[in-house]
Amino acid sequence: MTRGRIRLILFGLVVALCLAACGASDDGGERERDDDTDEDGDVDGDQDFDWWLPDGDAPDGDSPDGDAPDGDAPDGDAPDGDAPDGDAPDGDAPDGDAPDGDETSFRYTGSVTLSEMEMISPGPTVTRIASAGAYFSRTAATSGAGIVVDHCLVFPYPSDEPVETSLGLNAGVISISGAAISPITLTPYQSAGYGWLYSDDMGDGVTELFSTDDTLQAVVSGGDEISSLNGIIPVCTPFAGLAPDLRDPDLDASIPTSLSWTPAEGRITATISGFELLEGSIMTGATVMCTEDSDDGSITFPSAALSYLPDSFYSLTLTVSRTHSERKTAGDSEVYFGATCTLSRSYN
């Protein structure tokens, strides 16, 4: 798996945390956007995580250290219609905490995220990667809302739904302390056509950033639109006790109707992406993304949602993510500080 591809995957998780956060409760987490096809319509044999990115050209800008992945543009797919319209889901408080019940509106939203991923690809080959990232916008960018099926969204591919994006905003330099690498500095950089994105200074080969007893803090220095503020990043718990066991090297490529695991605090997103090859590099299929606002140790995939997946597969990816987050507010900005633990199994 190339370094740029991994960066692409991790950036998508950061964008997903920002875009979905406005629909999350304070004691849960946000949802991630996971796997699909490449921007050119081909399924990548390594991992297929970039379905939340827009079709089209990669941004021209690079990060100061050259770490910006190609195609880093958020399309802002908002699961279950949670793109903020300026109304805050849970309200505001003078000290920056966000209690339930207040109806303060916010012009700007964003996220600061630490991520740890375990990716299992054919072989099987296990890849572990950790990252830090951030994304801010005036209003969450939206792309086709998908087809709602119970607690799931279905995103058929290809799709003719129009894509509308929102430019990323500059919230200034962000400093994160308390992680395995500390401090971590996130630096904004401009990307042509996509506004401001963020790069980290961790370098290559980072596989772990936090453990369950860590205390992680982030300081957002602020910019012209995003107010300065700081917050605690609550740590997520890696998945254990999975059934079916996505880590099992002998696990057959099949579509489960449910997943179960040992519960922990956070918001759950489980995704199945399946694609078949028609002619040449022409792909067809769908991504089914199901969410639970709290973790009770299981999630189901409704048969009506699974019916959108093809009967045979060129590529199949199963992903489950747990996000634990805290929402903080300042002025007309709201920011979600969170950590995401993800496990993915792909076949092709």
MOSULPE-V685603 format. One record per backbone hydrogen bond with DSSP energy under -0.5 kcal/mol. NH is the residue of the N-H (numbers start at 1). CO is the residue of the C=O. Records with the same first field share a line. If there is no record, write none. Layout:
# MOSULPE-V685603
NH=CO, CO
This chain:
# MOSULPE-V685603
6=2
7=3
8=4
9=5
10=6
11=7
12=8
13=9
14=10
15=11
16=12
17=13
18=14
19=15
20=16
21=17
22=18
23=20
24=21
28=25
34=32
38=42
41=38
44=42
49=47
52=49
53=50
54=73
66=63
72=69
74=72
75=52
77=52
78=143
79=77
81=78
82=79
88=86, 104
96=93
98=327
99=97
102=90, 99
106=86
107=332
108=332
109=137
110=334
111=135
112=336
113=133
114=338
115=131
116=340
117=129
118=342
119=127
120=118, 344
121=119, 125
124=121
125=121
127=119, 125
129=117
130=206
131=115
133=113
135=111
137=109
138=167
142=164
144=162
147=154
148=146
149=152
152=149
153=289
154=147
155=287
156=154
157=285
164=142
168=194
169=136
171=169
174=186
175=219
176=184
177=217
180=209
182=180
183=176
184=176
186=174, 184
187=185, 199
189=197
191=195
194=191
195=191
196=168
197=189
199=187
201=185
207=205
214=211
216=214, 233
217=177
218=231
219=175
220=229
221=173, 219
222=171
223=226
225=170
226=170
229=220
231=218
233=216
234=232, 337
243=260
246=244
248=245
251=248
254=252
256=254
259=299
260=243
261=297
262=240
263=261
267=323
268=292
269=321
270=290
271=319
272=288
273=317
274=286
275=315
276=284
278=276, 282
282=279
284=276
285=157
286=274
287=155
288=272
289=153, 287
290=270, 288
291=151
292=268
295=266
296=294
299=259
301=257
302=300
305=302
306=302
307=303
308=305
309=306
314=275
315=275
316=347
317=273
318=345
319=271
320=343
321=269
322=341
323=267
324=339
325=28
326=337
328=335
329=96
330=333
333=330
334=108
335=328
336=110
337=326, 335
338=112, 336
339=324
340=114
341=322
342=116
343=320
344=118
345=318
346=120
347=316
